[in-house]
Amino acid sequence: MFGLHAAVTRQSQDDQPDGGWRAEEALTIQQAFKAFTIDAAYSAYQEDIIGTLETGKWAGFIVLDEDIFTMDPKQLCKTKVLQTWVAGERQYVSD
């Protein structure tokens, strides 16, 4: 979540620097999410097995406590992971 926050706000978790570092390079949340999912899989030559939720691919995903696509981007780094799933099996559940 820290990476998404930084990509979208161009700031650290404590909102520094003011206005964001090279703010003109900020991504939308949709662009940042894509970069961390299918684009990352593509760069590793694994887009056929990971990166999206599709039949025949590993089901690796997280469940969050907030909708990252509608929330204030400054709050992204405070989003909590409720569950983590790897290869279709739950690996983590928050307290």
N, C-alpha and C positions, 0 to 999 in steps of 0.2 A: 504494500500500500504506500510505503514511503517513495518508491520509484514512480508510481502513478502520480502521487502528489507533486513530486518534483517536476515531472514532465509537463504537467498541466499548469502549475503555478509558477514554475521556475524559481522556487523558493525552498529554503530549508524548512524543517518542521517547526521552527520558531519564527516563521514568516520573514526570513532574511534572505537577500537584501530587500529593502523596501521597493515595491514595484516589480521585483523579480529580476534575476540575472539574465540579460539578453531576452527580455520579455517577448520580443518579436519572434523568438523561436519556440514559444509555448505551443503545445499540442492541445487539441480538444480531448475530452475524455474518451471519445470514440477512437480517435487516432492513437492515443496512448494505450488503450485496452488492446487494440489490434496489434500494436507493436510488441506488447508483452505476451500475446497468444499466437495467432497464426503467423505473424511476421517472424517471431522468434523461432517457431518450428521450421519455417521455410529456410531461415538462415542456417539451420542445423541439418538441412536436407531431411527433415522428418515430418514434413507437412502431410504425408500420407498416413501417419500413425498418431500424431498429436496436433494440438493447436486449435482444434474446433471440436464441438460435440456432435459427432456423426456416427452412424452405424459403421462398425468395423474399426473404429479408432479407440485408443485408450480413453477411458472416461476419467480424466483428471480434472478436478475443479474444486473451487471453494464456495462455501455458503457464507455470506456476509450479513451483518446486522443492519446495513443501510443499502439503498439503491444508489450506487456510485454514479449512475447516469443522470440523476436528478438532484443530487445533493450539492451543497456549496463546495466547490473544489478545494477550498482551504481546509475543509474538514476530512478530506480523503485520508490523511495520515492517522486519523483517529478512528477509522473504521475498524471494527472487530471481526475477526474470522471466527465463525461459529462452528464450521465443520471443514475438514479437508478430506477429499476423496482422491485416491490414486488407483488407476486401473479398475475403476468401478467399485472399489471397496473403501468403506469409510476408515480413515486412519486416525482422525482426530475429532474430538467433540469438546467444545469449550465448557467450562464449569457453569 
